[in-house]
Each structure stands twice: as structure tokens, then as C-alpha cells.
Amino acid sequence: MKIGFIGLGNVGGKLAGSLIRNNFDLTVREIDESLTNEFKKLGAKVTKSPKELAEQTDLIITSLPSPEVSAEVMESEDGILNGLTENKIWLEMSTTDEDEVKRLGNKVLSKKAIPLDGPVSGGCHRAATGNIAIFVGGDRKAFEKILPALTVMGRKVLHTGELGSASILKVITNYLASVHLVALGEAWTIAKKSNLDLNKTFKGIAVSSGNSFVHETESQVILNGSYNINFTMDLVLKDTGLFDNLARKLNAPLEISPKIVEIFKDGQKKYGSRAWSSMIVKRMEDLNKIDFRADGFPEKLVDNEPEEKGYEI
């Protein structure tokens, strides 16, 4: 299977890296030529346009920063849609809107090709080692056909149902992660002002009913002071906005979601769109004139789990 990959950013570059390390026939496309040059050195082919990439490959993967960028890459004159032919597979690994992935999916189907949505969850450090989770929605046979590629990019691969279902699930999980992060800012505030040992507090939360994936990962770079989670404030706002919009579309009144959007908008205003998303806890540090520093925590997360072949559930 010849694989094309468009979008070599923080997550996409690491997913594509797993494919090239595992000897897949890979063709890449990215606006930043320095990134494509690095992949070229590793043995990947490079194309001049998404259309050309789609013409030359069997599985076309997109991992892009927003639904708007995905639409441009798909629908422009030299976009993917104009390079698709029968039985090719488009896998949208960007975090996007269910309606948008279905809209583009219908255009893919009109070319007699097959659309799948396959967003990932677990953070850049896990994407780097092939230890990330991947949700996939769409045709089950197409999912099974590309499973060998999916299981080197991710360790846990879940077929979620029809096209769009994976995107909904990803938006839900990102929303929960954002809630946990905001709550951690308040938890660390109380711990600090109570003069608790923050190293012991970290361990205590980790072994308790209050633990979360977000605590195990993001609390480490918060306590270090780097906040470097490799994910930015604007991306959180995109994701929380997608969740809030979905709730409105479903006529499902919510209480916490609108407040989370408001909090992250304030964080973006204070620290900038490209500030690390974990800096949202700095609102509490600034408000209370404290910091959450502790010794022994890393400046940047590294996934120490061994890289293994993923599995499908």
C-alpha cells in the first residue's frame, strides 16, 4: 500500500515518522519545505500538490490544524479530490467537525473513493513512539484494509462506527481533557496555599480517585514551569468550540462547557494564541500570586513506554 501524508506538524510529523520507520512506502506534502526535506532524507517521496499526492498513493492521510485548512487541501483546484479515483481511501486524522467530515466524505464517495475519519488522542509525546490512541469512523472493510498502517501509528485503535463518529468522540475526549486541566489549576492552587509538598501531592493525586491522564502528563510540565505540552491555546479553543457547537446543534443545554470556552478565551487573551495550553493554570498562579514549581519534573514529556505494534478493538 502506497501512503500519502499531508500535514507534518506537531502531531502529523510524528505519525508520518512512525510510518517511515516501519518501512511503509510514504509520500509527503507540507507547506514548510524544511519538514518535507527531513522526510526526504529518511526515504519518503515529496509531491508538489495534494492532487499529485492523491494520484500517486492508495491511502491519503490528512493531519491539519483546522477544518478550514482541511477543506482547502481537499477542495482547491490542486486539492486531493481532483486526484482521487475508485477505491482510494482518504483518512482524515485532523480534529474536525462531524458535519464537515461528512460533507467532504460525500465528495470523496462521488469519486468512488472511501472516506474515513481517524483523529488521535494521547499527546505529541505518544504520537512520537506510536503509542497514541486512534479512533476511526467509516466503512469497516476499509478500516481493516488500512489496519497495518494504523497499528504502527497507534497502539490502541478503535473502530467507532459510521463516518463522523470518530470525530464526535475525539471532540468529547478533548473537552474532558480541557476540563481536567482547568480543574488542576484550582487543585494546585489549594495545594500550594495549604503548604503541601507538591511532589507528594503529585503522587497522591496519581494514586487516587482524582487521577487523570491530564494530571499524569500535564501536571509534570506545569510543576517544571515549562508548561511545554506541545499543544497550544488556539488549538484548545478550536476543540472546545467544536464541543460547544455540537451541544448547541443537538439542543443539549450544558453548564460547564460554556465556562471552559470562556476560561480558555481569557487564557488566550492573557498569554497569546500560541502559548502552551497548559499555561491556562497560570491564571490561578497570577490571581493568587503563587507558582506551582517543584523539583524533579521534566521540561518536556517523553514517552518511555516501548514501541509495540498496536491493536484494534
ABEGO torsion letter per residue (X at the ends): XBBBBBGABAAAAAAAAAAAAAGBBBBBBBABAAAAAAAAAAGBBBBABAAAAAAABABBBBBBABAAAAAAAAABAABAAAABBBGBBBBBABBBBAAAAAAAAAAAAAAGBBBBBBBBBGEAAAAAAGABBBBBBEBAAAAAAAAAAAAAABABBBBAEBBGAAAAAAAAAAAAAAAAAAAAAAAAAAAAAAGBBAAAAAAAAAABAABBAAAAAAAAAAAAGAGBAGBBAAAAAAAAAAAAAAAAAAGBBBAAAAAAAAAAAAAAAAAEAABBAAAAAAAAAAAAGBBABBBGBBABBBBABBBBBBBBX
